[in-house]
Amino acid sequence: MDYPQKRRLDRVKETTYTSGTVAYVCGGAPVGARTFASVLNDQDIFDYGVTEAGGPGWENGIGRYNTATNTITRLHIYDSSNSNQAVNWGLEFKSIFLTVNAQSLIDMQDDLVLGSLILG
């Protein structure tokens, strides 16, 4: 899974009350965090994580930010509490944050090894 130019930024976290499997609507940053809108451009791609407050739900994947709607669309799910599929969320409070997923690190390592083999 190769998505060029994935953004990697620190302290980007917001709340979301999005239900179902639709795009996540960003609902504001807690104290000490930055909003997605403050650091991303329209259509930026990045690794994200979502955790359910007080519940067992979680999801890690690749998302795309939309500035017009302040939403994050799922492009790929790496893993989740729903057998590695998109979680069908209820109305509970969730946190969504920018991260670097383990699979991205493996992909980056593979790219570096391949590049060194090609360049000799």
The first five atom37 places (N, CA, C, CB, O) and aatype in JSON, in Angstrom:
{
  "aatype": [12, 3, 18, 14, 5, 11, 1, 1, 10, 3, 1, 19, 11, 6, 16, 16, 18, 16, 15, 7, 16, 19, 0, 18, 19, 4, 7, 7, 0, 14, 19, 7, 0, 1, 16, 13, 0, 15, 19, 10, 2, 3, 5, 3, 9, 13, 3, 18, 7, 19, 16, 6, 0, 7, 7, 14, 7, 17, 6, 2, 7, 9, 7, 1, 18, 2, 16, 0, 16, 2, 16, 9, 16, 1, 10, 8, 9, 18, 3, 15, 15, 2, 15, 2, 5, 0, 19, 2, 17, 7, 10, 6, 13, 11, 15, 9, 13, 10, 16, 19, 2, 0, 5, 15, 10, 9, 3, 12, 5, 3, 3, 10, 19, 10, 7, 15, 10, 9, 10, 7],
  "atom_mask": [
    [1, 1, 1, 1, 1],
    [1, 1, 1, 1, 1],
    [1, 1, 1, 1, 1],
    [1, 1, 1, 1, 1],
    [1, 1, 1, 1, 1],
    [1, 1, 1, 1, 1],
    [1, 1, 1, 1, 1],
    [1, 1, 1, 1, 1],
    [1, 1, 1, 1, 1],
    [1, 1, 1, 1, 1],
    [1, 1, 1, 1, 1],
    [1, 1, 1, 1, 1],
    [1, 1, 1, 1, 1],
    [1, 1, 1, 1, 1],
    [1, 1, 1, 1, 1],
    [1, 1, 1, 1, 1],
    [1, 1, 1, 1, 1],
    [1, 1, 1, 1, 1],
    [1, 1, 1, 1, 1],
    [1, 1, 1, 0, 1],
    [1, 1, 1, 1, 1],
    [1, 1, 1, 1, 1],
    [1, 1, 1, 1, 1],
    [1, 1, 1, 1, 1],
    [1, 1, 1, 1, 1],
    [1, 1, 1, 1, 1],
    [1, 1, 1, 0, 1],
    [1, 1, 1, 0, 1],
    [1, 1, 1, 1, 1],
    [1, 1, 1, 1, 1],
    [1, 1, 1, 1, 1],
    [1, 1, 1, 0, 1],
    [1, 1, 1, 1, 1],
    [1, 1, 1, 1, 1],
    [1, 1, 1, 1, 1],
    [1, 1, 1, 1, 1],
    [1, 1, 1, 1, 1],
    [1, 1, 1, 1, 1],
    [1, 1, 1, 1, 1],
    [1, 1, 1, 1, 1],
    [1, 1, 1, 1, 1],
    [1, 1, 1, 1, 1],
    [1, 1, 1, 1, 1],
    [1, 1, 1, 1, 1],
    [1, 1, 1, 1, 1],
    [1, 1, 1, 1, 1],
    [1, 1, 1, 1, 1],
    [1, 1, 1, 1, 1],
    [1, 1, 1, 0, 1],
    [1, 1, 1, 1, 1],
    [1, 1, 1, 1, 1],
    [1, 1, 1, 1, 1],
    [1, 1, 1, 1, 1],
    [1, 1, 1, 0, 1],
    [1, 1, 1, 0, 1],
    [1, 1, 1, 1, 1],
    [1, 1, 1, 0, 1],
    [1, 1, 1, 1, 1],
    [1, 1, 1, 1, 1],
    [1, 1, 1, 1, 1],
    [1, 1, 1, 0, 1],
    [1, 1, 1, 1, 1],
    [1, 1, 1, 0, 1],
    [1, 1, 1, 1, 1],
    [1, 1, 1, 1, 1],
    [1, 1, 1, 1, 1],
    [1, 1, 1, 1, 1],
    [1, 1, 1, 1, 1],
    [1, 1, 1, 1, 1],
    [1, 1, 1, 1, 1],
    [1, 1, 1, 1, 1],
    [1, 1, 1, 1, 1],
    [1, 1, 1, 1, 1],
    [1, 1, 1, 1, 1],
    [1, 1, 1, 1, 1],
    [1, 1, 1, 1, 1],
    [1, 1, 1, 1, 1],
    [1, 1, 1, 1, 1],
    [1, 1, 1, 1, 1],
    [1, 1, 1, 1, 1],
    [1, 1, 1, 1, 1],
    [1, 1, 1, 1, 1],
    [1, 1, 1, 1, 1],
    [1, 1, 1, 1, 1],
    [1, 1, 1, 1, 1],
    [1, 1, 1, 1, 1],
    [1, 1, 1, 1, 1],
    [1, 1, 1, 1, 1],
    [1, 1, 1, 1, 1],
    [1, 1, 1, 0, 1],
    [1, 1, 1, 1, 1],
    [1, 1, 1, 1, 1],
    [1, 1, 1, 1, 1],
    [1, 1, 1, 1, 1],
    [1, 1, 1, 1, 1],
    [1, 1, 1, 1, 1],
    [1, 1, 1, 1, 1],
    [1, 1, 1, 1, 1],
    [1, 1, 1, 1, 1],
    [1, 1, 1, 1, 1],
    [1, 1, 1, 1, 1],
    [1, 1, 1, 1, 1],
    [1, 1, 1, 1, 1],
    [1, 1, 1, 1, 1],
    [1, 1, 1, 1, 1],
    [1, 1, 1, 1, 1],
    [1, 1, 1, 1, 1],
    [1, 1, 1, 1, 1],
    [1, 1, 1, 1, 1],
    [1, 1, 1, 1, 1],
    [1, 1, 1, 1, 1],
    [1, 1, 1, 1, 1],
    [1, 1, 1, 1, 1],
    [1, 1, 1, 1, 1],
    [1, 1, 1, 0, 1],
    [1, 1, 1, 1, 1],
    [1, 1, 1, 1, 1],
    [1, 1, 1, 1, 1],
    [1, 1, 1, 1, 1],
    [1, 1, 1, 0, 1]
  ],
  "atom_positions": [
    [[0.86, -1.17, 0.0], [0.0, 0.0, 0.0], [0.9, 1.23, 0.0], [-0.97, 0.0, 1.23], [1.51, 1.54, 1.02]],
    [[0.99, 1.92, -1.1], [1.88, 3.06, -1.2], [1.09, 4.34, -1.44], [2.91, 2.85, -2.32], [0.43, 4.49, -2.47]],
    [[1.16, 5.24, -0.49], [0.54, 6.56, -0.62], [1.66, 7.57, -0.48], [-0.6, 6.79, 0.46], [2.12, 7.84, 0.63]],
    [[2.1, 8.14, -1.58], [3.23, 9.06, -1.52], [2.89, 10.32, -0.72], [3.67, 9.44, -2.92], [1.75, 10.76, -0.67]],
    [[3.91, 10.87, -0.11], [3.81, 12.16, 0.56], [2.83, 12.15, 1.73], [3.4, 13.21, -0.42], [2.13, 13.14, 1.96]],
    [[2.78, 11.05, 2.48], [1.94, 11.03, 3.68], [2.49, 12.04, 4.68], [1.89, 9.6, 4.31], [3.7, 12.11, 4.9]],
    [[1.61, 12.81, 5.27], [2.02, 13.82, 6.26], [2.27, 13.16, 7.59], [0.95, 14.92, 6.4], [1.54, 12.26, 8.0]],
    [[3.31, 13.61, 8.27], [3.65, 13.13, 9.6], [3.89, 14.34, 10.49], [4.9, 12.18, 9.57], [4.88, 15.05, 10.32]],
    [[3.0, 14.56, 11.42], [3.04, 15.73, 12.29], [2.73, 15.32, 13.72], [2.04, 16.81, 11.81], [2.04, 14.33, 13.95]],
    [[3.24, 16.06, 14.68], [3.03, 15.75, 16.09], [1.87, 16.53, 16.69], [4.3, 16.05, 16.87], [1.51, 17.62, 16.23]],
    [[1.29, 15.94, 17.75], [0.26, 16.58, 18.59], [-0.98, 17.02, 17.8], [0.84, 17.78, 19.3], [-1.53, 18.08, 18.07]],
    [[-1.42, 16.21, 16.84], [-2.64, 16.5, 16.09], [-3.7, 15.5, 16.55], [-2.4, 16.41, 14.52], [-3.59, 14.3, 16.32]],
    [[-4.73, 16.03, 17.22], [-5.75, 15.17, 17.82], [-7.05, 15.95, 17.96], [-5.29, 14.62, 19.2], [-7.04, 17.12, 18.35]],
    [[-8.15, 15.3, 17.63], [-9.47, 15.93, 17.79], [-10.47, 14.91, 18.31], [-9.95, 16.53, 16.45], [-10.23, 13.71, 18.31]],
    [[-11.59, 15.43, 18.76], [-12.71, 14.57, 19.12], [-13.59, 14.38, 17.9], [-13.53, 15.19, 20.3], [-13.57, 15.18, 16.96]],
    [[-14.36, 13.3, 17.91], [-15.35, 13.08, 16.87], [-16.51, 12.28, 17.46], [-14.73, 12.34, 15.65], [-16.3, 11.4, 18.29]],
    [[-17.71, 12.6, 17.03], [-18.91, 11.87, 17.44], [-19.52, 11.15, 16.24], [-19.93, 12.83, 18.07], [-20.68, 10.73, 16.29]],
    [[-18.75, 11.01, 15.18], [-19.22, 10.37, 13.96], [-19.69, 8.96, 14.25], [-18.11, 10.35, 12.9], [-19.03, 8.21, 14.98]],
    [[-20.84, 8.6, 13.68], [-21.34, 7.23, 13.83], [-21.36, 6.55, 12.47], [-22.76, 7.22, 14.47], [-21.33, 7.21, 11.43]],
    [[-21.41, 5.22, 12.48], [-21.4, 4.46, 11.24], [-20.0, 4.32, 10.68], [0.0, 0.0, 0.0], [-19.02, 4.33, 11.43]],
    [[-19.91, 4.18, 9.36], [-18.62, 4.01, 8.7], [-18.34, 5.15, 7.71], [-18.57, 2.67, 7.97], [-17.52, 5.0, 6.8]],
    [[-19.02, 6.27, 7.89], [-18.82, 7.43, 7.02], [-17.55, 8.18, 7.42], [-20.05, 8.38, 7.08], [-16.88, 7.79, 8.37]],
    [[-17.23, 9.24, 6.7], [-16.06, 10.06, 7.01], [-16.18, 10.62, 8.42], [-15.91, 11.2, 5.98], [-17.26, 10.96, 8.89]],
    [[-15.04, 10.71, 9.09], [-15.0, 11.28, 10.44], [-15.13, 12.8, 10.37], [-13.69, 10.88, 11.17], [-14.41, 13.45, 9.6]],
    [[-16.03, 13.37, 11.15], [-16.16, 14.82, 11.26], [-15.32, 15.26, 12.45], [-17.67, 15.26, 11.43], [-15.52, 14.79, 13.57]],
    [[-14.38, 16.16, 12.2], [-13.51, 16.64, 13.26], [-14.28, 17.59, 14.17], [-12.26, 17.34, 12.68], [-14.98, 18.48, 13.69]],
    [[-14.14, 17.4, 15.49], [-14.94, 18.16, 16.43], [-14.17, 19.05, 17.38], [0.0, 0.0, 0.0], [-14.72, 19.49, 18.39]],
    [[-12.91, 19.33, 17.09], [-12.13, 20.22, 17.95], [-11.06, 19.48, 18.72], [0.0, 0.0, 0.0], [-11.18, 18.29, 19.02]],
    [[-9.99, 20.2, 19.02], [-8.83, 19.62, 19.69], [-8.91, 19.84, 21.2], [-7.52, 20.23, 19.14], [-9.38, 20.89, 21.65]],
    [[-8.46, 18.86, 21.98], [-8.34, 19.07, 23.42], [-7.18, 20.02, 23.71], [-8.14, 17.72, 24.17], [-6.37, 20.29, 22.83]],
    [[-7.1, 20.52, 24.92], [-6.03, 21.42, 25.31], [-4.68, 20.72, 25.08], [-6.18, 21.85, 26.81], [-4.5, 19.57, 25.46]],
    [[-3.76, 21.43, 24.45], [-2.43, 20.9, 24.19], [-2.27, 20.22, 22.86], [0.0, 0.0, 0.0], [-1.15, 19.85, 22.48]],
    [[-3.36, 20.03, 22.13], [-3.29, 19.38, 20.82], [-3.6, 20.4, 19.73], [-4.27, 18.18, 20.74], [-4.13, 21.48, 19.99]],
    [[-3.26, 20.03, 18.49], [-3.57, 20.88, 17.34], [-4.67, 20.24, 16.52], [-2.3, 21.11, 16.46], [-4.83, 19.02, 16.52]],
    [[-5.45, 21.07, 15.83], [-6.5, 20.55, 14.96], [-5.9, 20.11, 13.63], [-7.61, 21.62, 14.73], [-4.82, 20.55, 13.24]],
    [[-6.61, 19.23, 12.95], [-6.18, 18.81, 11.61], [-6.17, 20.03, 10.68], [-7.12, 17.7, 11.05], [-5.26, 20.17, 9.86]],
    [[-7.17, 20.9, 10.8], [-7.27, 22.08, 9.93], [-6.09, 23.02, 10.1], [-8.57, 22.83, 10.23], [-5.73, 23.74, 9.17]],
    [[-5.47, 23.04, 11.29], [-4.37, 23.97, 11.53], [-3.05, 23.51, 10.91], [-4.18, 24.16, 13.01], [-2.12, 24.31, 10.8]],
    [[-2.96, 22.24, 10.51], [-1.68, 21.74, 10.01], [-1.75, 21.03, 8.65], [-1.1, 20.79, 11.0], [-0.72, 20.8, 8.03]],
    [[-2.96, 20.7, 8.19], [-3.1, 19.96, 6.94], [-3.69, 20.82, 5.83], [-3.96, 18.74, 7.15], [-4.42, 21.77, 6.08]],
    [[-3.36, 20.47, 4.61], [-3.95, 21.08, 3.43], [-5.04, 20.15, 2.89], [-2.87, 21.37, 2.34], [-5.12, 18.98, 3.26]],
    [[-5.86, 20.69, 2.01], [-6.92, 19.89, 1.41], [-6.33, 18.68, 0.68], [-7.75, 20.74, 0.44], [-5.37, 18.81, -0.08]],
    [[-6.9, 17.52, 0.93], [-6.53, 16.25, 0.3], [-5.21, 15.67, 0.8], [-6.45, 16.43, -1.18], [-4.7, 14.72, 0.2]],
    [[-4.65, 16.21, 1.89], [-3.45, 15.6, 2.48], [-3.79, 14.19, 2.95], [-2.91, 16.46, 3.65], [-4.9, 13.93, 3.4]],
    [[-2.82, 13.3, 2.84], [-2.96, 11.9, 3.22], [-2.04, 11.63, 4.41], [-2.64, 10.94, 2.02], [-0.92, 12.15, 4.46]],
    [[-2.5, 10.82, 5.36], [-1.76, 10.59, 6.58], [-2.25, 9.31, 7.26], [-1.89, 11.79, 7.54], [-3.33, 8.81, 6.96]],
    [[-1.44, 8.79, 8.17], [-1.86, 7.69, 9.03], [-2.68, 8.27, 10.18], [-0.63, 6.89, 9.57], [-2.36, 9.34, 10.71]],
    [[-3.74, 7.56, 10.56], [-4.56, 8.02, 11.67], [-4.87, 6.85, 12.6], [-5.87, 8.66, 11.16], [-4.74, 5.69, 12.23]],
    [[-5.26, 7.2, 13.8], [-5.77, 6.24, 14.77], [-7.03, 6.8, 15.38], [0.0, 0.0, 0.0], [-7.18, 8.02, 15.5]],
    [[-7.95, 5.93, 15.76], [-9.18, 6.32, 16.45], [-9.36, 5.4, 17.64], [-10.44, 6.25, 15.49], [-9.19, 4.19, 17.53]],
    [[-9.69, 5.99, 18.78], [-10.0, 5.2, 19.97], [-11.34, 5.65, 20.53], [-8.88, 5.34, 21.03], [-11.69, 6.83, 20.47]],
    [[-12.07, 4.7, 21.06], [-13.38, 4.96, 21.65], [-13.2, 5.22, 23.14], [-14.35, 3.75, 21.42], [-12.59, 4.41, 23.84]],
    [[-13.71, 6.34, 23.63], [-13.6, 6.67, 25.04], [-14.38, 5.67, 25.89], [-14.09, 8.11, 25.3], [-15.59, 5.52, 25.72]],
    [[-13.69, 5.01, 26.79], [-14.35, 4.09, 27.69], [-14.89, 2.83, 27.05], [0.0, 0.0, 0.0], [-15.7, 2.13, 27.66]],
    [[-14.46, 2.53, 25.84], [-14.97, 1.34, 25.15], [-13.87, 0.58, 24.46], [0.0, 0.0, 0.0], [-12.71, 1.01, 24.45]],
    [[-14.23, -0.54, 23.88], [-13.21, -1.4, 23.26], [-12.88, -1.06, 21.81], [-13.67, -2.81, 23.33], [-11.98, -1.68, 21.24]],
    [[-13.56, -0.11, 21.19], [-13.37, 0.15, 19.77], [-12.11, 0.92, 19.46], [0.0, 0.0, 0.0], [-11.73, 1.85, 20.18]],
    [[-11.45, 0.53, 18.37], [-10.27, 1.24, 17.87], [-10.07, 0.92, 16.4], [-9.01, 0.85, 18.69], [-10.55, -0.08, 15.88]],
    [[-9.33, 1.83, 15.73], [-9.09, 1.66, 14.3], [-7.81, 2.4, 13.93], [-10.28, 2.19, 13.45], [-7.56, 3.5, 14.42]],
    [[-6.99, 1.8, 13.06], [-5.77, 2.42, 12.53], [-5.81, 2.32, 11.01], [-4.49, 1.74, 13.1], [-6.13, 1.27, 10.46]],
    [[-5.49, 3.43, 10.34], [-5.53, 3.37, 8.9], [-4.88, 4.56, 8.24], [0.0, 0.0, 0.0], [-4.13, 5.32, 8.86]],
    [[-5.18, 4.71, 6.96], [-4.72, 5.85, 6.16], [-5.95, 6.67, 5.84], [-3.97, 5.39, 4.86], [-6.97, 6.14, 5.41]],
    [[-5.84, 7.98, 6.05], [-6.97, 8.87, 5.8], [-6.6, 10.03, 4.9], [0.0, 0.0, 0.0], [-5.42, 10.32, 4.68]],
    [[-7.63, 10.7, 4.4], [-7.46, 11.9, 3.57], [-8.3, 13.02, 4.18], [-7.87, 11.64, 2.07], [-9.48, 12.82, 4.5]],
    [[-7.68, 14.19, 4.34], [-8.37, 15.32, 4.96], [-9.06, 16.18, 3.91], [-7.38, 16.17, 5.77], [-8.49, 16.45, 2.85]],
    [[-10.29, 16.62, 4.2], [-11.06, 17.51, 3.33], [-11.29, 18.82, 4.08], [-12.42, 16.86, 2.89], [-12.0, 18.84, 5.09]],
    [[-10.7, 19.91, 3.58], [-10.82, 21.19, 4.28], [-12.23, 21.77, 4.22], [-9.84, 22.18, 3.69], [-12.68, 22.4, 5.17]],
    [[-12.94, 21.56, 3.11], [-14.28, 22.15, 2.95], [-15.27, 21.61, 3.96], [-14.8, 21.89, 1.54], [-16.16, 22.33, 4.43]],
    [[-15.12, 20.33, 4.31], [-16.08, 19.69, 5.22], [-15.47, 19.38, 6.59], [-16.61, 18.42, 4.61], [-16.17, 18.89, 7.48]],
    [[-14.16, 19.64, 6.77], [-13.44, 19.34, 8.0], [-13.64, 17.87, 8.38], [-13.92, 20.26, 9.15], [-13.95, 17.53, 9.52]],
    [[-13.44, 16.99, 7.37], [-13.64, 15.56, 7.59], [-12.4, 14.77, 7.17], [-14.87, 15.07, 6.81], [-11.54, 15.25, 6.43]],
    [[-12.34, 13.54, 7.68], [-11.28, 12.6, 7.36], [-11.95, 11.37, 6.75], [-10.42, 12.23, 8.63], [-12.77, 10.71, 7.38]],
    [[-11.58, 11.07, 5.52], [-12.11, 9.9, 4.82], [-11.14, 8.74, 4.95], [-12.38, 10.22, 3.33], [-9.93, 8.91, 4.78]],
    [[-11.67, 7.57, 5.25], [-10.84, 6.36, 5.33], [-10.42, 5.94, 3.91], [-11.62, 5.2, 6.05], [-11.27, 5.8, 3.03]],
    [[-9.13, 5.75, 3.7], [-8.63, 5.22, 2.43], [-8.25, 3.75, 2.55], [-7.43, 6.03, 1.96], [-8.43, 2.97, 1.62]],
    [[-7.73, 3.39, 3.71], [-7.3, 2.01, 3.94], [-7.3, 1.76, 5.45], [-5.88, 1.75, 3.33], [-6.85, 2.61, 6.22]],
    [[-7.79, 0.6, 5.87], [-7.76, 0.2, 7.27], [-6.61, -0.79, 7.45], [-9.13, -0.42, 7.73], [-6.62, -1.86, 6.83]],
    [[-5.63, -0.45, 8.29], [-4.56, -1.4, 8.6], [-5.06, -2.48, 9.54], [-3.35, -0.66, 9.23], [-4.92, -3.67, 9.28]],
    [[-5.66, -2.02, 10.66], [-6.19, -2.96, 11.63], [-7.23, -2.25, 12.49], [-5.06, -3.55, 12.51], [-7.28, -1.02, 12.56]],
    [[-8.07, -3.05, 13.14], [-9.15, -2.47, 13.94], [-9.73, -3.51, 14.89], [-10.26, -1.89, 13.04], [-9.4, -4.7, 14.81]],
    [[-10.57, -3.06, 15.77], [-11.28, -3.95, 16.69], [-12.42, -4.67, 15.98], [-11.82, -3.17, 17.89], [-13.1, -5.5, 16.59]],
    [[-12.63, -4.37, 14.7], [-13.67, -5.01, 13.89], [-13.03, -5.93, 12.84], [-14.56, -3.94, 13.2], [-13.31, -5.82, 11.65]],
    [[-12.18, -6.82, 13.3], [-11.51, -7.78, 12.41], [-10.81, -7.09, 11.24], [-12.51, -8.79, 11.88], [-10.85, -7.57, 10.1]],
    [[-10.16, -5.97, 11.53], [-9.38, -5.21, 10.55], [-10.22, -4.63, 9.41], [-8.31, -6.08, 9.97], [-9.73, -4.43, 8.3]],
    [[-11.48, -4.36, 9.71], [-12.39, -3.68, 8.79], [-12.77, -2.34, 9.43], [-13.68, -4.55, 8.48], [-12.51, -2.11, 10.61]],
    [[-13.39, -1.46, 8.65], [-13.86, -0.19, 9.2], [-14.82, -0.47, 10.36], [-14.57, 0.67, 8.1], [-15.71, -1.31, 10.26]],
    [[-14.63, 0.24, 11.46], [-15.5, 0.08, 12.62], [-16.82, 0.8, 12.34], [-14.82, 0.62, 13.92], [-16.82, 1.95, 11.89]],
    [[-17.92, 0.14, 12.61], [-19.25, 0.74, 12.5], [-19.57, 1.35, 13.87], [-20.34, -0.32, 12.06], [-20.15, 0.69, 14.73]],
    [[-19.19, 2.62, 14.04], [-19.26, 3.28, 15.34], [-20.7, 3.6, 15.75], [-18.44, 4.56, 15.31], [-21.56, 3.86, 14.91]],
    [[-20.91, 3.58, 17.05], [-22.14, 4.13, 17.62], [-21.94, 5.62, 17.88], [0.0, 0.0, 0.0], [-21.04, 6.23, 17.31]],
    [[-22.77, 6.2, 18.74], [-22.72, 7.64, 18.98], [-21.74, 8.05, 20.07], [-24.09, 8.13, 19.35], [-21.74, 9.21, 20.5]],
    [[-20.9, 7.14, 20.53], [-19.98, 7.46, 21.62], [-18.9, 8.45, 21.19], [-19.35, 6.19, 22.13], [-18.6, 8.61, 20.01]],
    [[-18.33, 9.09, 22.19], [-17.22, 10.02, 22.01], [-15.97, 9.23, 21.6], [-16.96, 10.83, 23.31], [-15.69, 8.17, 22.16]],
    [[-15.23, 9.75, 20.63], [-14.0, 9.12, 20.16], [-12.91, 10.18, 19.99], [-14.23, 8.37, 18.82], [-13.2, 11.37, 19.83]],
    [[-11.67, 9.73, 20.02], [-10.53, 10.59, 19.69], [-9.95, 10.09, 18.38], [-9.46, 10.59, 20.83], [-9.78, 8.89, 18.17]],
    [[-9.63, 11.04, 17.49], [-8.95, 10.71, 16.24], [-7.66, 11.51, 16.2], [-9.86, 11.02, 14.99], [-7.64, 12.69, 16.54]],
    [[-6.58, 10.87, 15.8], [-5.28, 11.52, 15.89], [-4.39, 11.09, 14.73], [-4.61, 11.2, 17.22], [-4.55, 10.01, 14.16]],
    [[-3.45, 11.95, 14.41], [-2.45, 11.67, 13.39], [-1.34, 10.87, 14.05], [-1.9, 13.0, 12.75], [-0.88, 11.23, 15.14]],
    [[-0.89, 9.81, 13.4], [0.11, 8.92, 13.99], [0.99, 8.36, 12.88], [-0.56, 7.78, 14.79], [0.82, 8.71, 11.72]],
    [[1.9, 7.5, 13.23], [2.65, 6.7, 12.26], [2.35, 5.25, 12.61], [4.22, 7.03, 12.29], [2.8, 4.75, 13.65]],
    [[1.62, 4.58, 11.77], [1.25, 3.19, 12.01], [2.42, 2.27, 11.75], [0.05, 2.79, 11.15], [3.28, 2.57, 10.93]],
    [[2.45, 1.15, 12.46], [3.55, 0.19, 12.32], [3.73, -0.26, 10.88], [3.3, -1.02, 13.22], [4.86, -0.41, 10.42]],
    [[2.64, -0.49, 10.16], [2.75, -0.95, 8.78], [3.45, 0.1, 7.9], [1.36, -1.26, 8.21], [4.17, -0.25, 6.97]],
    [[3.24, 1.38, 8.2], [3.93, 2.44, 7.45], [5.44, 2.36, 7.66], [3.41, 3.82, 7.87], [6.21, 2.58, 6.72]],
    [[5.85, 2.05, 8.88], [7.29, 1.91, 9.16], [7.87, 0.74, 8.39], [7.53, 1.74, 10.66], [8.98, 0.82, 7.86]],
    [[7.13, -0.36, 8.32], [7.59, -1.52, 7.55], [7.68, -1.16, 6.08], [6.64, -2.73, 7.75], [8.66, -1.5, 5.41]],
    [[6.66, -0.46, 5.56], [6.68, -0.04, 4.16], [7.86, 0.87, 3.86], [5.37, 0.66, 3.8], [8.51, 0.73, 2.82]],
    [[8.15, 1.82, 4.78], [9.28, 2.73, 4.59], [10.6, 1.96, 4.57], [9.31, 3.8, 5.68], [11.48, 2.24, 3.76]],
    [[10.73, 0.98, 5.48], [11.94, 0.16, 5.52], [12.1, -0.62, 4.22], [11.9, -0.8, 6.73], [13.2, -0.68, 3.67]],
    [[11.02, -1.22, 3.74], [11.08, -1.96, 2.48], [11.5, -1.05, 1.33], [9.72, -2.6, 2.16], [12.29, -1.46, 0.48]],
    [[10.98, 0.18, 1.3], [11.35, 1.13, 0.25], [12.84, 1.48, 0.32], [10.51, 2.41, 0.37], [13.5, 1.59, -0.71]],
    [[13.37, 1.64, 1.55], [14.79, 1.96, 1.7], [15.66, 0.8, 1.25], [15.09, 2.31, 3.15], [16.69, 1.02, 0.6]],
    [[15.29, -0.42, 1.58], [16.06, -1.59, 1.17], [16.03, -1.73, -0.34], [15.51, -2.88, 1.85], [17.06, -1.95, -0.97]],
    [[14.85, -1.6, -0.94], [14.73, -1.7, -2.39], [15.56, -0.61, -3.07], [13.25, -1.58, -2.81], [16.25, -0.88, -4.05]],
    [[15.5, 0.6, -2.54], [16.27, 1.7, -3.13], [17.76, 1.46, -3.05], [0.0, 0.0, 0.0], [18.49, 1.77, -4.0]],
    [[18.24, 0.9, -1.95], [19.67, 0.64, -1.81], [20.1, -0.5, -2.74], [20.01, 0.3, -0.34], [21.23, -0.49, -3.24]],
    [[19.23, -1.47, -2.98], [19.55, -2.55, -3.91], [19.63, -2.02, -5.34], [18.49, -3.67, -3.81], [20.51, -2.43, -6.11]],
    [[18.72, -1.13, -5.69], [18.72, -0.57, -7.05], [19.93, 0.32, -7.28], [17.43, 0.22, -7.29], [20.57, 0.27, -8.33]],
    [[20.23, 1.16, -6.27], [21.34, 2.12, -6.42], [22.69, 1.46, -6.19], [21.17, 3.28, -5.45], [23.72, 2.0, -6.59]],
    [[22.68, 0.3, -5.56], [23.91, -0.46, -5.34], [24.74, 0.14, -4.29], [0.0, 0.0, 0.0], [25.81, -0.38, -3.98]]
  ]
}
